[in-house]
Amino acid sequence: MYQARYLSGIVAGKMTKSNVLGYVAAQPISKVIRGINAFTLGAQSVNPNVQVKVVWTNTWYDPAAEKEAAKSLLTAGADIITQEQDTPSAQQAAQDAGKYGIGFSSDMKAYAPKAELTAPIWNWGPYYAKVVEAVKNGTWKTGQDWPSIQSGIVDLAPYGDMVPQDVRTLVDQKKQDLANGKFDVFWGPIKAQDGQTKVAEGQKMSDDDMLNMNWFVKGVVGTIPK
């Protein structure tokens, strides 16, 4: 999902006018932190001046709290809102304010058609089919499986009408580069909030390092709760 997050960050980085993006964060675990960082790096890849402001709700599902968090980010200058939770409340807050949003987990355009630019989405069908076939032929084993965007298990929802063609073309090319292994999100150089180099140029974060990520990249405005 961090790869899809990166791609959605490119959309946000190209579409923002204020250079402030808002992120309604869920629980402070590595998965969420990794998504915030990936989104930020994607936005910065096309707009080095962008900031990503983070507000934590400490929820997985609380539409009212998530909407209030989004409103606070809009008040703080964000003109594009994204989130970790599966509810469309943050997208609705963006639409109510006449701003844009990027959904999560599923396409949320039905709930905020004037706001949603796209959304990182899950498509579990290919994974389920692979597992079922492995069970049928006796080759299934326990273990971790972390397929890339090439698998189709993670993707972007269709673009909103407001996304220009040049942005779509750019993102689609980056998606192809990810699928082909030409680059990945957490390849160096990458600096943390405090300027410390976390991934040197020419180096790549391991899966284990990504799974245990507990720091923000430079450009994220916010802290990680204890």
C-alpha positions in Angstrom: 0.0 0.0 0.0 2.9 2.4 0.6 3.5 2.3 -3.2 -0.1 3.4 -3.9 0.3 6.0 -1.2 3.3 7.4 -2.9 1.4 7.7 -6.2 -1.5 9.5 -4.5 1.0 11.9 -3.0 2.2 12.8 -6.5 -1.4 13.7 -7.4 -1.7 15.8 -4.2 1.7 17.5 -4.8 0.7 18.5 -8.3 -2.8 19.7 -7.4 -2.2 21.7 -4.2 -2.3 25.5 -4.3 -1.3 26.2 -0.7 1.5 23.6 -0.5 -0.1 22.3 2.7 -1.6 18.8 2.7 -3.6 17.4 5.6 -3.4 13.8 6.8 -6.0 12.4 9.2 -3.9 9.7 10.8 -5.4 6.7 12.7 -3.4 4.7 15.2 0.4 5.4 15.6 1.7 2.1 14.3 4.3 1.5 11.6 1.8 0.8 8.9 0.3 4.3 9.3 3.6 6.0 9.7 4.9 4.3 6.6 1.8 5.5 4.7 2.3 9.1 5.9 6.0 9.0 4.8 5.2 7.5 1.4 2.5 10.0 0.7 4.9 12.9 1.7 7.7 11.5 -0.5 5.4 11.2 -3.4 4.2 14.8 -3.0 7.8 16.1 -2.5 8.9 14.3 -5.7 6.9 16.8 -7.7 6.7 19.7 -5.3 9.7 20.2 -2.9 7.9 23.0 -1.0 5.0 20.8 0.2 4.3 20.1 3.8 2.1 17.3 5.2 0.4 18.2 8.5 -0.7 15.3 10.6 -3.5 15.1 13.1 -4.0 11.8 15.0 -7.5 10.5 15.9 -6.4 7.3 17.6 -9.3 5.6 15.8 -9.9 3.1 13.1 -13.6 4.0 12.8 -15.1 7.2 14.3 -16.6 9.3 11.5 -17.3 12.3 13.8 -13.7 12.5 15.1 -12.3 12.0 11.7 -14.4 14.8 10.2 -13.3 17.1 13.0 -9.7 16.3 12.5 -10.0 17.0 8.8 -11.7 20.4 9.6 -8.8 21.3 11.8 -6.4 20.6 9.1 -8.4 22.7 6.6 -8.3 25.5 9.1 -4.6 25.1 9.3 -4.2 25.8 5.6 -4.5 22.3 4.0 -6.2 22.4 0.7 -6.1 18.6 0.1 -7.0 16.1 2.8 -6.2 12.4 2.9 -6.6 9.8 5.7 -5.9 6.3 7.0 -9.4 5.4 8.1 -12.0 3.7 5.9 -14.8 6.2 6.4 -15.5 9.0 3.9 -15.8 11.7 6.7 -12.5 13.4 5.9 -13.4 13.5 2.2 -16.8 15.0 3.0 -15.1 17.7 5.2 -12.9 18.6 2.2 -15.9 18.8 -0.1 -17.9 20.9 2.4 -14.9 23.4 2.4 -14.6 23.4 -1.4 -11.3 21.6 -1.2 -9.9 18.4 -2.6 -9.3 15.0 -1.0 -7.7 11.6 -1.5 -9.6 8.7 -0.1 -8.3 5.4 1.3 -8.9 1.7 1.0 -11.8 2.1 -1.4 -13.1 4.6 -4.0 -15.0 7.2 -2.0 -16.3 9.3 -4.9 -19.9 8.4 -4.2 -19.6 10.2 -0.9 -17.6 13.2 -2.0 -17.7 13.4 -5.8 -16.6 17.1 -6.0 -13.6 16.5 -3.7 -12.0 13.1 -4.3 -9.0 13.2 -6.7 -8.3 9.5 -6.4 -7.7 6.9 -3.6 -5.1 4.2 -2.8 -7.3 1.1 -2.8 -7.2 -2.6 -2.1 -8.2 -5.3 -4.6 -8.1 -8.6 -2.7 -9.4 -10.7 -5.6 -6.0 -11.6 -7.1 -4.6 -12.5 -3.7 -7.6 -14.7 -2.8 -7.3 -16.4 -6.2 -3.6 -17.1 -5.6 -4.2 -18.5 -2.1 -7.1 -20.7 -3.2 -5.0 -22.2 -6.1 -2.1 -22.8 -3.8 -4.4 -24.7 -1.3 -5.9 -26.7 -4.2 -2.6 -27.8 -5.5 -1.0 -28.4 -2.1 1.7 -25.7 -2.2 0.2 -23.2 0.3 2.5 -22.3 3.2 2.3 -19.9 6.1 4.4 -16.8 5.9 4.5 -13.1 5.0 3.4 -12.0 1.5 4.1 -8.4 0.5 3.4 -8.1 -3.2 4.1 -4.9 -5.1 1.7 -2.7 -7.1 2.5 -4.9 -10.1 0.2 -7.6 -8.5 -2.9 -5.4 -8.8 -3.7 -6.1 -5.1 -3.0 -2.4 -4.5 -3.9 0.3 -6.9 -5.3 3.8 -7.4 -9.0 4.5 -7.8 -10.1 6.1 -11.1 -9.1 9.8 -11.2 -11.7 12.5 -10.5 -12.6 14.7 -13.5 -10.7 17.6 -11.9 -7.3 15.8 -12.3 -5.6 17.1 -15.5 -4.3 14.7 -18.1 -0.6 15.7 -17.5 -0.9 14.7 -13.8 -2.6 11.4 -14.8 0.2 10.6 -17.3 2.9 11.4 -14.8 1.4 9.2 -12.1 0.7 6.4 -14.6 4.4 6.4 -15.6 5.6 6.4 -12.0 3.2 3.4 -11.4 4.8 1.6 -14.3 8.3 2.4 -12.9 7.3 0.9 -9.5 5.9 -2.2 -11.2 9.0 -2.7 -13.2 11.3 -2.3 -10.2 13.0 0.8 -11.6 12.7 2.5 -8.2 10.9 2.1 -4.9 9.5 4.6 -2.4 12.1 4.1 0.3 15.3 4.2 -1.7 17.8 6.8 -0.6 18.5 9.5 0.0 15.8 10.0 2.6 16.1 12.4 5.6 14.0 12.4 8.8 12.3 15.4 10.3 15.4 16.5 12.1 17.5 16.4 9.0 19.3 13.1 9.9 19.9 10.9 6.9 17.9 7.7 7.4 18.6 6.1 4.0 21.8 7.1 2.2 21.9 7.6 -1.5 22.2 4.3 -3.3 20.8 2.4 -0.3 17.4 0.7 0.1 15.3 0.1 3.2 14.7 -3.5 3.9 11.2 -4.9 4.4 12.0 -5.4 8.1 13.0 -1.7 8.4 9.8 -0.6 6.7 7.7 -2.8 8.9 9.3 -1.2 12.0 9.3 2.4 10.8 8.9 4.8 13.8 10.0 8.2 12.4 8.7 10.8 10.0 10.5 12.0 6.8 11.4 15.6 6.4 8.4 17.7 5.4 5.9 16.0 7.8 4.6 18.4 10.4 3.5 16.6 13.5 4.7 14.1 16.1 4.3 10.4 16.7 2.5 9.7 20.0 4.3 7.4 22.4 
